[in-house]
Amino acid sequence: AQSVTQLGSHVSVSEGALVLLRCNYSSSVPPYLFWYVQYPNQGLQLLLKYTSAATLVKGINGFEAEFKKSETSFHLTKPSAHMSDAAEYFCAVNGNSGNTPLVFGKGTRLSVIA
Amino acid sequence: GAGVSQSPSNKVTEKGKDVELRCDPISGHTALYWYRQSLGQGLEFLIYFQGNSAPDKSGLPSDRFSAERTGGSVSTLTIQRTQQEDSAVYLCASSLGQGANYEQYFGPGTRLTVT
């Protein structure tokens, strides 16, 4: 069984500041991990994914995440926030056994202050 | 190319009525998923179709919920005798195949409000 915990339902940062969105997972099998972004009134868009290759994963829009097995974490970061980054971010886990429905965290809403 | 589309985008219904939500996956995608996004609950898996295999219904919250996928393409999620707690955004996703290596592409969702 898998589960995801996202710490902080709402994160606010200043434009240009570091973005850090936290995600911890629980999985009984080696996990595949994902970050999705959801802009207002839109569907989810994949930002990046970890599938047991490099532990530091680079995604779109300057985001990256690092898989840390010892900490069971997959935190999302971006060095410098932009106003357009304001959105809801979801972390998700999927066991690599082929059981494909994603298990999502409850989401973190990112606000960017000018 | 065209992405996943869902209709209607918004649906308001009275408690006790039945509703049907439609999903058109990306052409050629064999896997189709339904999720529900509720305030404070995040995204919950409902049901999953893969090719001609029997669907995985393990996420359906009650027997009022059902879904079908005709011809391996379009899917309809039906909620019978709607309740206020069914109010949520229902998201559909499709992928090229089964397995975590296949990215799931999401539609914009149907916002259901039960009054």
Interface residues (C-beta under 8 A of the other chain):
Chain A: Y32 Y36 N41 Q42 G43 L44 Q45 L46 K49 T51 F90 A92 N94 G95 N96 G98 T100 P101 L102 V103 F104 G105 K106 G107
Chain B: G3 V4 A31 Y33 Y35 G40 Q41 G42 L43 E44 F45 Y48 Q50 D56 G59 L91 A93 S95 Q98 G99 A100 N101 Y102 E103 Q104 F106 G107 P108 G109
